[in-house]
Amino acid sequence: MSTLETTTLAGGCFWCLEAVYDDMEGVHSVESGYMGGHVDNPTYKQVCMGTTGHAEVVQVKFDPAVTSFRDLLEVFFSIHDPTTLNQQGNDTGTQYRSAIFTHTPAQARAAAEIIRELTTERYFSDPIVTQVVPAEKFYLAEDYHQEYFTNNAFQPYCQFAVAPKLRKFREKFASKRKRVQ
């Protein structure tokens, strides 16, 4: 059995990212939380006010023998807009920034490489503004944020924002979906 690796990603609302990575083959766990700020133990309310400096993130534990870090990043860049500074759709503020919080030098190199490739290919019409920074202290979000889409799939925000991203992942990356047991 291979050792699990950890990565932490920020791409707007953590509910969207969590729902997608929960569905991805090789992902063992996804936790919603906060990273990249200057306040210890921030609350959701504080983060939403935009004064703590934290981003909404998901911390993903994955098996690199099943899915690579690059696979995770290919999904990441396809399910959010990495060209809008501090914004995803109607969600605005630094808490919704695009960031890859790297846990190893290899992750930092892989993140820089994929950004360079996407830029060279002009995959996006605007420049990528995703931050690639070393991981900091991870603060687990409140319990009601964990598995939010699973528990609130019919809530209007979930239908408007989360469901389309999950649908896009399932269509574009069908081969990377978890197999139903």
N, C-alpha and C positions, 0 to 999 in steps of 0.2 A: 504494500500500500504506500502511495506517495504521500509526502508531507503537504499539508494545505498551506497555501499562501494567502496573504491578505492584501487587499487594495481598498482605497477609499476614494469615492468619486462624487463630485458635485456637478449636477446638470439641471438646475432648477429645483422643482419640488421633489423632495425625497420619496414621496408616495409613488411617483411615476417610475423612478429608477428601481425602487424596491420591487414593484410588480413585475417588471421585465426580468431582472436578474433572478428573482425567485423561480422563474420559468426556464432558466437557462441550464443546459446540461453541464455538469461539473461544478456547479455552484452549490456549496453545502449550507451556507447561511448568508442572510442579508439582514443587516440591522440599520435602522434609520437613526440618524443622530446629527451632531454638529461638530465642526472642526474649523480651525483657522481663525479663531477670534482671540480676544484678550480678557474674557471674563470666565472665571471658573464656574462650572456647573450651570450653564445658561439654561433658561427655560424657553419653551417655544415662543411664548409671548415676548420675551426679551429679544430673541433672535429675529422675530418678525418686525420688531421696531427698528431693526437695522443698526442698533447702537453697539452691539457686542463684537462685530467683525466676523462672526461665524457664518459659514455657509451651511445650508442643509445638505447633508451627505448621506451616502449609504456606505457602510463598511461591508465588503464582500469577502467571504472566505471561500476559496475555490481550489480545486484539485488541478494543478498544472499538467498532470498526465492525461486529463480529460479535456480541459479547455485551457487555452493559453491566455496569458495576460493580454496579448495582442488581440485575441478573439473578444475579450471583454471590452477592449477599446474600440474595436470595429463596431460593436453594438452601441457603445456609448456615443460615438460620433454620428450614428445614424438615428438615434432616438431623441436627440435634443439639438438645439441650434448653438453651436460653439462660436458663432460670429456676433452674438449680441452681448454686449458688456452689461453684466448685472441684470439680466432679464431673460425670461423664458415665457413667451406668449404674453399673457396679461400680468404675470408675476414679475414685479420689478423690485430691485434692491440688491445690495451686495450678498444677501443670504441666498440669492438665486444665481450666483455666478457659476461659470463653467470652470471646473478645476479638477486636476488629477493630483491627489495627494499620494506621492510615491513612498513606498515602504522599503525599497532597496535601490541601489544604483542601477541595477538592470531594468527596473521599472521606469526610472527616470530616462534612461537611454531609449527604451522602447516607446515611451510616450513622445519624446522629442522626434524620434524617427517617423512615427505615424503622422504627426502634425506636419513634418517636413514633406512627406509624401503627398498628403492631402493638399497641401499648399502648392506643391509643384504641379500636381494634376489639375489644379483649380477646381477641386471637387465642390467647393463652396464659392459663391460669387463674391463674398466679402471675406476679409482676413479672419483667421481663427484667433480668438482672444482667450482661449482656454489657458489657465495658469497651470504650470507644472511645478509643483513645490513639494518639499519633503513633508511627510505626514507629521502632524502634531498630535496633541492629546485629543482623543475621541471621547465625546460626551454622548452617551446613549439618550435618544429622545424619549419622551414620556411614553408609557405603555400604550396609550391609545393610538400612537403613530405607527406602532409595529404591526405589520400585516394589514395596513390601513385599507388597501384596495380589496383584499380578500374579505375583510369584514364590512366594507361599505361600498361595494361595487355599484350600487344603484344611486348613490349620493350624486347630486348634479355635477360637482367638480370632478368626481371620478369618471363620470360618463363623458364629460367634455374634454378633460385633459389626460387622464390616466389611460382609459380604455383605448383611445386611438394609438397611443405609443405602444401599448401591449399588442394590439392588432398588427401594427407595422412590424414589430419584432417577429411575431409569429409568421407573418407572410414572407419577410425578407430573409429571415434566419431559421426557417423551418427545420433544417438539419441540426441546429444547435439547441433545439428545445429538449427539455427533459422528457424521457420516455415514461409513459403512464405504466405504472406497475400493476 
